[in-house]
Amino acid sequence: MRTILTHAKIYVEGQFVETTLAIEGDRIAALGVEPASDDRVIDLEGRCVVPGLVDVHVHLREPGFEYKETVATGTAAAARGGYTLVCSMPNLNPAPDSMPNLQLQLDAINRDAVVKVIPYGCITQGQKGRGELADMATMAPHVVGFSDDGRGVQADEDMLKAMREAVLLGKPIVAHCEVNDLLKGGYIHDGEYARQHGHRGISSESEWAQVARDIELVRETGCQYHVCHVSTKESVELVRNAKAEGLKVSCETGPHYLIFSDADLQEEGRWKMNPPIRSAEDRAALIAGIQDGTVEVIATDHAPHSADEKSRGLEKSAMGIVGLECAFSVLYTHLVKTGVVTLEKLVDLMSTNPRRLFGFGGGIAVGEKADLTVLDLTVCDTIDPETFSSKGKATPFAGMQVQGGVVMTWVDGKAVYEA
């Protein structure tokens, strides 16, 4: 039996087209067909159908930290947020620095995931950001790339070796950029809010200095290189220049960096993440970056912690917030409704671009997997973390009034979420 989606605005080759879409088995069977008598018909009443959203930066916490999140709860949150594919970061115990350690995560994914999950392997042994490289070669067929997310690779020679190995394996280096010697005990942006409230700040240089170092190594090695959660204006400019030079450099930012500045901070753990929310000037540079194509991906950096770990204020709470379940609504409200970007551009940032950059393929075309997200742009809501499927509830978006939401998520032709 085919399933026919009717009365829909479907995102095809960069634009929305009012047409029908047929799903047969796990694939898109046809576009623009009339339903037959034996088809299952779903009338979408003018809603939008887009290629399933992709988040290349999530923390599923399993194995090792299941009290924060599991593959089951994290992928349920992803499905609710319209994501059909997520890439899981290596902040785990044991860290995925070898095939036996990675296999523990793969087993949990195969058993419990309700959306597609492709993990990262570590760059260094133990995900320490220094020392011997992880067993990259044996993990390569099973990972999207290599990252020590949460830690920057400190030594130039270690990153150089990692890039050379990644080139041989045909995989990207996906870097958390942070110079440990420049942190000086900071935990929020080193800006006006920190000075006014007596907090220790994290300098912008701690991020952009390592971005600059890594781009030099890309120039030497030809490595495909992607910068995680860019937060500073200097990082944006470095990536812009590297792209203009023709280097294989890309980057992502997060919803919270595009919407808030450090003037919005409150004395609560739900405002604490790494890198921190930075200045209004940094926010403006990030917005310019998504507008001109320098910043090609928006990723949530979904990083759940327990309620206790996030209840200790800005200084003592754990770093990390959640965002899978509200990212589209927040971005549609604050970027599309305000005219900062078009809906088409937002879909590219959240789906088309990560698919292209990381070689995932897919999209809405005959023969592609039926990984689809259905959006209702008229629905209004208030973000309530207590309703989240994720175990993590700490988000700076709590209480925000938003418009536009995910009403259905399909993976391999099956509905994994319906509002």
Protein Blocks (a to p, Z undefined) as FASTA:
>chain_A
ZZddehiacdeehiacddddddehjbcfbghiacdfkbccddeehpacddddddfbdceh
ighilmmocfklmmmmmmmnopabdcddfbdcdddfbfklmmmmmmmmmmmpcbdcdddd
dfbghilopajdddfklmmmmpgbdcfehiacfblklmmmmmmmmmmnopacddddddfk
lnnopabdcdfklmmnopacddfklmmmmmmmmmmmmmmnopacddehifbfklmmmmmm
mmmnopacdddddfklmmpcfklpccdfklgccdddddfklmmmmmmmmmnomamcdcfk
iacddfklmmnojklmccdddfklmmmmmmmmmmmmnomacfklmmmmmmmmmmmmnong
gcjdehiacddddddfkbccdddfklpmbfblbdfkgoiacehidfbdceehiafbdZZ
